[in-house]
Amino acid sequence: MMNHYNIKKPFRHFLDLAALTKEEAREIIEKAKKLKTAATEEGHGKGFIHKDRPLTDKSLAMVFEKPSTRTRVSFEMSMHQLGGTAIVLNGHDMQLGRGETIADTAQVLSGFVDAIMFRADNHDSLLEMAKYATIPVINALTDFSHPCQVMADVLTFEEHHGSIKGKKIAWSGDGNNVAVSWIHAAILFDCELVLACPKEFSPSNEVMQWARDNKGKVTLTQDPKEAARDADCIITDTWVSMGDKDEEKRIAILSPYQVNGSLVRLSHKDSLFMHCLPAHRGEEVTDEVIDGPHSVIWDEAENRLHIQKSILMWCFGK
Ligand code: CP
């Protein structure tokens, strides 16, 4: 029988935006804005620690089955800035990589640390971790979704243009895990989302049906110009994600969805360009756009830190 001394139930997993209420999603964004203001006051270094140390007795295991730059550094720095501790665990270096089950790993980690951040090859592995862990589990990207990223994107949009409610967000390219989390976000934040994706790489019917069932203003087209026209924000992502094997085919099919100057010129004159990074310049986006005046990619990357802190605090009920 498990007897993990540090269990404080009820805790909250952060597995998908679809599992949040509108109120919870808004609470996380507003808390992130406050945490960012406090952390970026003049004179603060990146090693700053919030004076009330809200996670002072908390620890986070960060389990990676795939590479990461932004997610790894932002979560580790988040725990530092909140007064807690983070441990990085690469799946291949763990017994997980030698066949120890996710269920057993979840229960063992639950005895050592207070939360698990998991970047998993398969979404089912994340759900398995959450089922057996007795501590909060955070989705740090799976093949299905990337909710932490899209919360940082919403924060970035609102920093530049105020409330995202009613704004037109355009997605051009692969209807991948980030696109799925944007579909969830469109319902949570009441914005319009137009996804331009080729039929081979469109979000699943199940996800689109979920958007319809939830009365979202989410539409799918194969025409990137239709998506970009008068958009307040244009977003894309790499055409060949981690784990994709059909690189040449993907590039050929997705080429018409490149975000370039002529596509951006169809959007609102003050529109934003976002990309979760890493980018493949010259493929899904041109240098002109990613380095141009519409691009907010560096704010978007930095905001991973500020939103991560808010998500961690929400999981712990702080
Ligand atoms: N956008 C994102 O998740 O970046 P990393 O893969 O570097 O973590």
Boltz pocket constraint, residues with backbone or C-beta under 6 A from the ligand:
constraints:
  - pocket:
      binder: B
      contacts: [[A, 67], [A, 68], [A, 69], [A, 70], [A, 71], [A, 72], [A, 140], [A, 141], [A, 149], [A, 276], [A, 277], [A, 278]]
      max_distance: 6.0
